[in-house]
């Protein structure tokens, strides 16, 4: 059993920054591949960023150069640093561990213009 708990969401003005955290607990002894997804109202859930066990990262084109995914294996935590936020980044952000099929409960990010 794996549990993922996100935190760090909130309301921010356009151009601002937020850092999301995803703490993993349960049957994980070390973090494997981890993803961040987001879902805006009325839209499908989309992949934002992914980090592989070896450290390789990939980003959606819409966030390249603005978002950075990172991990702290000692703390079993994955982060998403979001800079230069835009109103279109408004969504619920979810942490995902694909190897375990686990999702967090989501954290709301709202960017005002």
Secondary structure as GFF3:
##gff-version 3
##sequence-region A 1 113
A	DSSP	beta_strand	2	7	.	.	.	ID=ss1
A	DSSP	beta_strand	10	13	.	.	.	ID=ss2
A	DSSP	beta_strand	18	26	.	.	.	ID=ss3
A	DSSP	beta_strand	34	39	.	.	.	ID=ss4
A	DSSP	beta_strand	46	51	.	.	.	ID=ss5
A	DSSP	beta_strand	57	59	.	.	.	ID=ss6
A	DSSP	beta_strand	67	72	.	.	.	ID=ss7
A	DSSP	beta_strand	77	82	.	.	.	ID=ss8
A	DSSP	three_ten_helix	87	89	.	.	.	ID=ss9
A	DSSP	beta_strand	91	97	.	.	.	ID=ss10
A	DSSP	beta_strand	102	103	.	.	.	ID=ss11
A	DSSP	beta_strand	107	112	.	.	.	ID=ss12
###
